[in-house]
Amino acid sequence: MQENSSVAKTITIIVPALNEEANIRNTYREIMDVMHGQFEDYEILIFNDGSVDKTGDIINELANENPHVKAIHNETNMGIGYNYLTGIKMARMNYTILIPGDNEYLSSSIKKMFKFTGCADIVTSFSINMESRPYIRRILSRLYTLLINTIFNLELNYYNGMVIHRKDILQKSKVSTFGFAYQSLILTQLLRSGYTFIEVGVYLRPRHAGRSTALKLKNVVSVLGNVAKHWAKISLIERQKYNLKGRRIILDNETF
């Protein structure tokens, strides 16, 4: 396994949380369970995205317990894209990842992602056990992936999972949406710019508390609108700038 030795292995972990009082502490524990020995330095930016439960109090406690943790409080709900892009601007480390505050990802999956940090420009993930999600969400996820692959001439397995980016590359992205499409737009832009990528298969944990807002009608409409505008930019307006295709790196069977 060849790593990018020119970039120090440090990471900023962005954790958005909206009304996740039942999940956020466990999310933090899953992250910390696999941090030892993984990075030279790290920081965890936890965003209380306008929660009306005890999420804010809990992340304040976590910040007091661990100097690597910073609690950020949004007065109103700003959306996952806002938290991510704000976290990128605040990030002090060389690599970045967003891990949702709903405790969806097992520590073993997070560890697997961390393992491949620096082995490509982008380390992205797809879910091995999609059956853990509701049927309608699985169908819509597959349709969305098919749509993105088709219109952008790409071939990822998934666009909305955990992704590790080199911060210097990520900052070149001009995506500014605050909605759920943020990561798929970033990935399509960077991959069509020719950056290398690794796909890692990870396991999801069924959600036991709270509910996702991704499938609300207004969010679906927003995602499709943002995708349409992004397609026009990549394929029409600036097509000469985005005429490449990201190169997949396969290191060994452990990525699957």
C-alpha positions as CSV (number, residue, x, y, z in Angstrom):
1,M,0.0,0.0,0.0
2,Q,1.6,3.3,-1.1
3,E,0.6,6.4,0.8
4,N,1.2,10.1,-0.2
5,S,4.2,10.7,2.1
6,S,4.4,14.4,1.0
7,V,1.2,15.2,3.0
8,A,1.2,14.7,6.8
9,K,-1.5,12.3,7.8
10,T,-3.7,14.6,9.9
11,I,-7.5,14.7,9.7
12,T,-10.5,17.0,10.4
13,I,-13.6,15.1,11.2
14,I,-16.8,17.1,10.7
15,V,-19.9,15.8,12.6
16,P,-23.2,17.4,11.9
17,A,-26.0,16.8,14.4
18,L,-29.7,17.8,14.2
19,N,-31.7,16.6,17.2
20,E,-29.3,13.7,17.8
21,E,-29.3,13.6,21.6
22,A,-29.8,9.8,21.5
23,N,-27.0,9.2,19.0
24,I,-24.3,11.9,19.1
25,R,-22.3,10.6,22.1
26,N,-22.3,7.1,20.6
27,T,-21.1,8.6,17.3
28,Y,-18.2,10.2,19.1
29,R,-17.3,7.0,20.8
30,E,-17.3,5.1,17.5
31,I,-14.8,7.6,16.2
32,M,-12.6,7.6,19.2
33,D,-12.5,3.8,19.3
34,V,-10.4,3.8,16.1
35,M,-8.4,7.0,16.4
36,H,-5.4,5.7,18.3
37,G,-2.4,5.4,16.0
38,Q,-4.3,6.4,12.9
39,F,-3.2,10.0,12.5
40,E,-0.4,12.3,13.5
41,D,-3.0,14.8,14.7
42,Y,-6.8,15.3,14.5
43,E,-9.7,17.5,15.3
44,I,-13.4,16.8,15.6
45,L,-15.8,19.7,14.7
46,I,-19.2,18.8,16.0
47,F,-22.0,21.0,14.6
48,N,-25.2,21.4,16.6
49,D,-27.4,22.4,13.6
50,G,-30.2,24.2,15.3
51,S,-31.3,21.3,17.5
52,V,-34.2,21.7,19.9
53,D,-33.2,18.7,22.1
54,K,-30.1,18.2,24.3
55,T,-27.7,17.8,21.4
56,G,-26.0,21.1,22.1
57,D,-25.5,20.3,25.8
58,I,-24.0,16.9,25.0
59,I,-21.5,18.3,22.4
60,N,-20.4,21.0,24.9
61,E,-19.6,18.2,27.3
62,L,-17.6,16.3,24.7
63,A,-15.6,19.5,23.9
64,N,-14.9,19.9,27.6
65,E,-13.7,16.3,27.9
66,N,-11.4,16.3,24.8
67,P,-9.3,19.4,23.6
68,H,-9.4,18.0,20.1
69,V,-13.2,18.5,20.0
70,K,-14.8,21.8,19.1
71,A,-18.5,22.4,19.5
72,I,-20.2,24.8,16.9
73,H,-23.7,25.9,17.4
74,N,-26.0,27.1,14.6
75,E,-28.9,29.2,15.9
76,T,-31.1,27.7,13.2
77,N,-31.0,24.6,11.0
78,M,-28.6,25.4,8.2
79,G,-28.4,22.0,6.4
80,I,-25.7,19.4,6.1
81,G,-24.0,21.1,3.2
82,Y,-23.6,24.3,5.2
83,N,-22.0,22.4,8.1
84,Y,-19.7,20.6,5.8
85,L,-18.5,23.6,3.8
86,T,-18.1,25.6,7.0
87,G,-16.2,22.8,8.6
88,I,-13.8,22.8,5.5
89,K,-13.2,26.5,6.0
90,M,-12.4,25.9,9.7
91,A,-10.3,22.8,9.1
92,R,-6.7,22.9,10.2
93,M,-5.7,19.3,9.2
94,N,-4.7,18.0,5.8
95,Y,-7.5,15.5,5.2
96,T,-11.2,15.9,5.9
97,I,-14.2,13.6,6.4
98,L,-17.8,14.1,7.4
99,I,-19.3,11.5,9.7
100,P,-23.0,12.0,10.4
101,G,-24.0,12.4,14.0
102,D,-26.7,9.7,13.8
103,N,-24.3,6.9,14.7
104,E,-25.0,5.2,11.3
105,Y,-21.4,4.0,10.7
106,L,-19.7,1.2,12.7
107,S,-16.3,1.9,14.1
108,S,-14.9,-0.9,11.9
109,S,-16.2,1.0,8.9
110,I,-14.6,4.2,10.0
111,K,-11.4,2.4,10.7
112,K,-11.4,1.0,7.2
113,M,-11.8,4.4,5.7
114,F,-9.0,5.8,7.9
115,K,-6.7,3.0,6.7
116,F,-6.7,4.2,3.1
117,T,-6.2,7.9,3.9
118,G,-3.5,9.2,1.6
119,C,-3.6,6.2,-0.9
120,A,-5.5,8.3,-3.4
121,D,-6.7,11.9,-3.7
122,I,-10.2,10.8,-2.7
123,V,-11.3,7.8,-0.5
124,T,-15.1,7.3,-1.0
125,S,-17.4,4.6,0.3
126,F,-20.5,2.6,-0.5
127,S,-22.7,0.5,1.7
128,I,-22.3,-3.2,1.6
129,N,-25.5,-3.9,3.6
130,M,-28.0,-1.5,2.0
131,E,-30.8,-3.8,3.3
132,S,-30.4,-2.1,6.6
133,R,-32.2,0.9,5.1
134,P,-35.9,1.2,4.3
135,Y,-36.9,-0.2,0.9
136,I,-37.9,3.1,-0.6
137,R,-34.7,4.7,0.4
138,R,-32.7,1.9,-1.2
139,I,-34.6,2.3,-4.5
140,L,-34.2,6.0,-4.6
141,S,-30.4,5.7,-3.7
142,R,-29.9,3.3,-6.6
143,L,-31.8,5.6,-9.0
144,Y,-29.9,8.6,-7.9
145,T,-26.5,6.8,-8.3
146,L,-27.6,5.7,-11.8
147,L,-28.6,9.2,-12.7
148,I,-25.3,10.8,-11.6
149,N,-23.2,8.1,-13.3
150,T,-25.1,8.5,-16.5
151,I,-25.2,12.2,-16.9
152,F,-21.6,12.8,-15.7
153,N,-20.1,9.6,-17.4
154,L,-18.8,8.2,-14.1
155,E,-19.0,4.8,-12.3
156,L,-19.1,5.1,-8.6
157,N,-21.2,2.8,-6.5
158,Y,-22.5,5.5,-4.3
159,Y,-22.3,9.3,-3.9
160,N,-23.6,10.1,-0.4
161,G,-21.4,8.1,1.9
162,M,-18.3,8.9,3.9
163,V,-15.6,10.6,1.8
164,I,-12.1,11.5,2.8
165,H,-10.7,14.4,0.7
166,R,-7.3,16.0,0.7
167,K,-8.2,19.5,2.0
168,D,-6.0,21.3,-0.6
169,I,-7.9,19.6,-3.4
170,L,-11.3,20.0,-1.8
171,Q,-10.8,23.7,-1.5
172,K,-10.5,23.9,-5.3
173,S,-14.1,22.7,-5.6
174,K,-16.6,25.6,-6.2
175,V,-19.7,23.7,-5.0
176,S,-21.7,25.8,-2.6
177,T,-25.0,24.1,-2.1
178,F,-26.1,23.6,1.5
179,G,-28.5,20.7,0.7
180,F,-28.1,16.9,0.5
181,A,-26.5,17.0,-3.0
182,Y,-23.3,18.7,-1.7
183,Q,-21.1,15.6,-1.7
184,S,-22.2,14.2,-5.1
185,L,-21.6,17.6,-6.7
186,I,-18.1,17.8,-5.2
187,L,-17.3,14.3,-6.3
188,T,-18.4,14.7,-9.8
189,Q,-16.5,18.0,-10.2
190,L,-13.3,16.5,-8.8
191,L,-13.5,13.2,-10.6
192,R,-14.2,15.0,-13.9
193,S,-11.0,17.0,-13.1
194,G,-9.0,13.8,-13.2
195,Y,-8.3,13.1,-9.5
196,T,-7.6,9.6,-8.3
197,F,-10.1,7.7,-6.1
198,I,-10.5,4.5,-4.0
199,E,-13.9,3.0,-3.2
200,V,-14.3,1.3,0.1
201,G,-17.2,-1.0,1.1
202,V,-18.5,-0.3,4.5
203,Y,-21.3,-1.5,6.8
204,L,-24.2,0.6,8.1
205,R,-26.0,0.4,11.4
206,P,-29.8,0.5,11.3
207,R,-31.0,3.7,12.7
208,H,-32.6,3.1,16.2
209,A,-33.5,6.7,17.1
210,G,-34.7,9.7,15.2
211,R,-35.3,9.8,11.5
212,S,-33.6,11.0,8.4
213,T,-34.9,14.1,6.6
214,A,-33.2,13.3,3.3
215,L,-36.4,12.0,1.6
216,K,-38.6,15.0,2.4
217,L,-40.1,16.3,-0.8
218,K,-38.5,19.7,-0.6
219,N,-35.1,18.1,-0.1
220,V,-35.6,15.8,-3.1
221,V,-36.6,18.7,-5.3
222,S,-33.7,20.8,-4.1
223,V,-31.2,17.9,-4.9
224,L,-32.6,17.5,-8.4
225,G,-32.4,21.2,-9.1
226,N,-28.8,21.4,-7.9
227,V,-27.8,18.4,-10.0
228,A,-29.4,20.0,-13.1
229,K,-27.5,23.3,-12.6
230,H,-24.3,21.4,-11.9
231,W,-24.7,19.2,-15.0
232,A,-25.1,22.4,-17.1
233,K,-21.8,23.7,-15.6
234,I,-19.8,20.5,-16.0
235,S,-21.1,19.4,-19.4
236,L,-22.0,22.6,-21.2
237,I,-20.7,25.9,-19.7
238,E,-17.2,24.7,-18.6
239,R,-16.9,21.4,-20.4
240,Q,-13.4,22.0,-21.5
241,K,-12.3,22.4,-17.9
242,Y,-14.0,19.2,-16.8
243,N,-13.2,16.8,-19.7
244,L,-11.2,14.2,-17.7
245,K,-12.3,11.1,-15.7
246,G,-11.0,10.1,-12.3
247,R,-8.7,7.1,-12.2
248,R,-9.8,4.3,-9.9
249,I,-7.0,2.9,-7.7
250,I,-7.4,-0.7,-6.6
251,L,-4.9,-1.7,-3.9
252,D,-6.2,-5.0,-2.7
253,N,-9.5,-6.8,-1.9
254,E,-9.8,-5.0,1.4
255,T,-11.4,-2.0,-0.3
256,F,-14.5,-4.1,-1.1
